Amino acid sequence: MSMNMKVESMLSYHTFEVPTAIKHGIGAIKHIGEEIKAFGSDKVLLVTDPGIHNAGVTKPVIKNLEASGVEIVLFNKVEPNPPVRLIEEGSKFYTAENCNGLVAVGGGSSMDTAKAIGVEATHEGSILDYEAAEGKKPLERRIPPFITVPTTAGTGSEVTQWAVITDEDREFKFNTGGPLIPAYVTIIDPELHVSMPPHVTAMTGIDAIAHAVECYTMKFAQPVTDAVALLAIEYAAKYIRRAYADGEDLEARYGMAQAAMLAGLSYGSESAGAAHAMSQTLGGIIPVAHGQCVAAMMGPVMEYNWKGAPERFARVAQAFGIDTARMSTEEAAKASVQYMYELAEELDIPSLEAQGVNPDMTERLAKEAMNDPQTEGNPRDLNVSDYEWIYKRCFHQVPKTV
């Protein structure tokens, strides 16, 4: 991208909307009944995954909804990388049970599933018809009253304007969204996060950092996204190791929950970059856990990208807590890259190979990533061979450059 084009993208028409009311606090879940009833909902579809439900994490949600006289219809069939068929099943169930509201409890998959069910409940046809792509329909109506209750601190889907859904036929993950799809309210209660095992804390936490770093350094960055992204990085850098080491550290859980929400706000406006282009396209082909996949890719992506926005990567280093006072801009930018590599190692993030990704797939995966719209926001120009280099760094097939 030429300097003129870069300046043009910086000065072009930007939008930042926050349709979701953000409510939080230790024990905040006790307010969920009154919150959903304020929208006229008295029968909700509770969308969650079987693991969360069987572990009892949904109990305080159910208890407080029932105490307010809200009827609950349970849909605990959420899968990772939620597919189109799951959305169809959920929306048919929502309609058949005459529900008039949605509550999602869990991680990004539960929240994205509920968003997409809400789309099908209020629009004709399939969620496929509303893919955020040229030639497809935009959303026309607000989804039904919807509350998100995150139990992980990572995706930020509780406040984003997107649902990421998998089309199994195309082996492709697509986005649907805009200002009509977000939650009406999110309730962030760190007490619901204490059951998160360390590996989930690690991968979701680094996913939150990835949102913030990518959105702070992307070509479409704007002051509001800069502000929330930098604070998200600072919170995560301060608290992620504590939350990983001591799951019942409520201060650390609260800090990570805020980091994920702030990073979600930064991600919710425009785009991200190569790490999310790679992880979304890979997740459509192989059933990898999104956060874990992003966490393994983030070091190599930052290693490739820092030259595209050295001042911004130097500022990221400061947000990480690195003392950059005696460093040049270049040294500080490189220090942010090194920090990310070390963090993934400290938190025992498995390599892509350990996650089931075959290095022989590099050529195909690079081509798929190039087709993802998030490539456009990446701070350094990309082509297929560049993506191949990043994947080869993930597989340790080319030498480190920082």
HUFENDA-V985390 format. One line per field, one symbol per residue. ss: DSSP state (H for helix, E for strand, - for the rest). phi: phi as a letter, one per 30 degrees, with the letter a starting at -180 (. if undefined). A space follows every 50 residues. Layout:
# HUFENDA-V985390
ss: ???
phi: ???
This chain:
# HUFENDA-V985390
ss: --HHHHHHHHH---------EEEE---HHHHHHHHHH-----EEEEE--H HHHH----HHHHHHHHH---EEEEE-------EHHHHHHHHHHHHH---- EEEEEE-HHHHHHHHHHHHHHH----HHHH---------------EEEEE -----------EEEEEE----EEEEEE-------EEEE-HHHH----HHH HHHHHHHHHHHHHHHHH-----HHHHHHHHHHHHHHHHHHHHHHH----H HHHHHHHHHHHHHHHHH------HHHHHHHHHHHH----HHHHHHHHHHH HHHHHHHH-HHHHHHHHHH---------HHHHHHHHHHHHHHHHHH---- --------HHHHHHHHHHHH--HHHHH------HHHHHHHHHHH------ --
phi: .dddddddddcddcbbbbdcdcbaldidddcdddddddcicbbcdccacd dddddiddedddeddddcicdccdbccdcdhededddddddddedddhdb abbcbkceddddddededdddcbdiceddcedadicdddcbdddebccbd cbbadiddbdcbccbccddchbcbcbljdccdddbcccbdddcddddedd edddddddddedddddcddcebeddedddddeddddddcddddddbdcdd ddddddddddddddddddcbabadddddddddddcbdddeddddddcdee dddddeddaedddddeedddjddceccdedddddddddededddddchdd dedddjcdeddeddddddddddddeddddcebbdddddddddddchcbdd cb
